[in-house]
C-alpha cells in the first residue's frame, strides 16, 4: 500500500495573503479576525483533501535569520506588520494547535527553510510531498516527489507546471530569482532584468547563473530585447546577482528535532476550539462544534448510560392525574424552573404550545397544549391547564427560575397570566457574572458551565425554509427537548448562583438591578409606541425624491450615470475619472470608498464624495426607518413593540431590536422627523426625561477632580468652564467655537481620543491638539490620575467595576499586542462611566415603574433610549407626573455632583425631547 503524501503548509505566506486579499472581518468588539478565518478555511479544506496524511503548518519564528546577516537590507522595504495582522497571529497559532495540527516555528531560519528541509528528506525516501503555499520561490523545491498547491487560487504545480508558469524548470528557479530579484523581500537581482529577460538568458545559455556569467560574451547574440548592452549590465551587478542567489536559495539542511512520523495530526481539542471560535465569533464553526459535542454526548450516553440525559427522568404529561401530581410537587417546592414553548421568537405574536418545569435536577416534565399535526395525540385542554397554573405563576412568594424569562412573561400575558416571583434568570446570572465570557443563550451556557451539549431546536425542527414551528413538531420529540430546557435551567442556576454569591457585589447587581428590571422591560415592550404611518409614508416619498435629485447631481459631477451603491463603479469614477487622491486602500489593494475616506475627501472640497455621503445617509434612513417602521406595526395593537436586550452589551447598556430605537439620528432634520412620527395617543402627551451630561458627571465623581466637581456643584456650564481653562480666557469671554472644541475634548478624552483624533474633530494641527490635551490634564489633574489609576488596576485585576459593582472583564488588558492592549485600556477608562450610567438609568426605570404601578396614574413608560425615558401620560396628569419623575430619576444614584434631569413635553417624541 502506497504511503500518503506529507502535507506542508506555508502558514506565514497564507497569513499575509489572507490578510491582504480577503475582506476585513472583525468581531462585535472590533477585534480583527479575517486572516485567521481565511487560513483556517484553507487548512480545513486541505485536511479534507488529505485526511490520512502527516501534516505540518509552518510559520516564521520571531527575530532575524541568517539572511539578515548575509544582507542587512533583506526584507527592509517591507512596511511594519500592521497591528490588525499582528493581533491575529496568536489566535491563529492557538486555533491550529486546537485543531490538532502540528505547528512548527524554528528560530534563525524562515518557514521556507523548514519546509524545504522536510520536503527534501521525504523526497529522498521516495515519499510524495505536497507543499501548500502562494510563494513563487518554493517552486525551486518541485521535483518528481514534490508538488506545490496554492489553495487560495486552486493552482497545482508539478515540474511541467513550473516550467509553464515561469518559463524555466524547478532546477533554474533560484537562478531565475537571482536575476530578476524580488521586490517583496528586497532581493536586489540585476536592475532592468524582468521575467522575460531572465527566462531568455537562462534558456539561451545553459548552466544556470554560473554558466551565464562564465559566458557573458554570448549574451549579445541572444534574441532578447536590449541584448547588446545586457552583458555589461550583468557584469556590473555580478556581486548582487550571486548574493541574490544565496538569498533566494531555500535551505534544505536545517537541523530539526522532528521526524515525519511526529507530524501525524492529533484529535481536535473540542473545548479549546469552542472557546476560540466563541472568542473569534466564528458562528458557523462554533455551531458545528456544539452539534458535535451534543452528538458525542449522546453516543457516550448510549454506550455508558452515564450522561445527564441518560440519568434524567423526563416526562410528557398527557393525563390529568399526572398533571395533578406535578402541580402538587410544584406547589410544595421552594422554587422551580419554568419555561414556555411557542410558535414564534416574537413574544408579541407568539402562541403558547406547551409548558415545561423542573423541581429537582434530572427530573422535568413537559405539558403539550397546542401541537397541531396529523395524528397528534390527545392533549390536555389549554385553558384548564392555564387556569390551574395561574395561581402558582402569579404567586409572588413562589420563586421561579427562567432562562430569558422576560419572553415567558410577555407570552403568558396574552393568556391573562401576569407572572410574578421570577426570582432568577440564568441568562442574567451569566451576564452579570461575566458579560464577555460567552454568549448567554442556553446552549452556550450549558456547554461553558455544565460542560455538555443540549438538544438544539434545529435538531428537532430542521433548518431554513423547511424548518417546522414548535406546534408542528411531534410530541415524542418535543417532550424531551422542552423538559431538558427546564432541567438545564435549574442546573445552570445552581452553578451560576454559587459563583455569583462568591462575589457579593455581583450578587447585588443581579438582585437589585437586573432581576427587578425584567418585569419593567416586559411592561415597556407590551406598552409599545404609537407611530404615525402616514407621516412616515410622506417622509419616505420625500426622501425618495431627494435621493433621485442627489443621483442626478452625482451624474452631473461624474459626467455619466453609474450605480452609486457600487463600490467598484464609484471607485472608477472617483479615482480613475475625476482624479481624487487615494487616501486609503481596501484589503484587496483597491482605493477605498469607505465613509471615513469620503468624509475626508468632502472636507477637501471634492464635490462628489459630499453628494455620495448625503445619498448614503438618506438611503439608510429610508430603508431602515421610514419604509420599515410602518411594516413593524403590530396589527393587534396598532403599535410598534421593540425588544429590549439585557444581556448583549459589555457595559450593561440596554440594546433594542425590531426596531432598533437606539440608533435613530437626532442631529439631522431628517432624523428628527422620524422622531416626530412617534406620537402620543389622543388625550395623551409624550413626556421625555433624560440625564444631562451623565457620563461627565460620573467622571467628576470617580476622578474626584476639584475643577470638575466645582463646575457641576455650582451649575457652571462644564464645557464653558473647560474652554476657559484650556484656552486661558475668562469664563465670560468663551466663544461658541471655544465651547464646541472644549465639548469635543471633554467627551473625547473619556472615550480615549488621541491628539490625532481631536485634531481632526476640531480642525486644528496635531501639535495644537496635543497642547490642548496637556493643558486639560494640567487643569484637571484628578482626571489624569483617575485614568492612570484605572489602567493600573485593570492590568492587575483583569477587570474594572461600575459604581454599583458591575464588572467588565478585559481579557486583552495585558496583551503583548500594543494595539489590542491600548484598546483594552481605553475600554477600562470608559467602561466604569458608561456602565455606571447604564446602572443608573436601570435603577431609575425600576423606581419610576414601581411608582407608576403603585400610584395607578394613567401614565406608562413606552421607550428607553440611551439616557432617556419616554412616557405616555394622560394630558391632565403631565405636570403631576413630571414633578415626581425628575426627582425619582435624580435619586437613582448618590454622586458628589447633582444628577440633573431635563424633561420636555410634546405631541410627539421630537417635541418632547
FENRA-V805868 format. One record per helix or strand. SS is the DSSP state (H for helix, E for strand). FROM is the first residue (numbers start at 1). TO is the last residue. If there is no record, write none. Layout:
SS_FROM_TO / SS_FROM_TO
This chain:
E_6_10 / H_11_21 / E_26_26 / E_32_32 / H_34_49 / E_54_60 / H_66_70 / H_83_98 / E_102_106 / H_111_124 / E_129_132 / H_136_141 / E_143_143 / E_146_150 / E_155_157 / H_159_166 / H_170_180 / E_182_182 / E_187_187 / H_195_204 / H_208_214 / H_216_221 / H_227_236 / H_238_248 / H_260_263 / E_264_264 / H_270_280 / H_283_304 / H_308_311 / E_313_317 / H_320_332 / E_335_342 / E_352_360 / E_363_368 / H_382_394 / E_399_402 / H_405_413 / E_422_425 / H_426_433 / H_442_450 / H_457_461 / H_464_466 / H_470_472 / H_475_501 / H_504_527 / E_529_531 / H_533_558 / H_567_577 / E_585_585 / E_591_591 / H_595_603 / H_607_626 / H_629_632 / E_633_633 / E_640_640 / E_643_645 / E_655_657 / H_669_676 / E_678_679 / E_684_691 / H_694_703 / H_706_713 / H_718_727 / H_731_733 / H_736_750 / H_755_762 / H_766_779 / H_781_797 / E_799_801 / E_807_809 / H_818_855 / E_859_865 / E_868_874 / H_875_890 / E_901_906 / E_908_908 / H_909_912
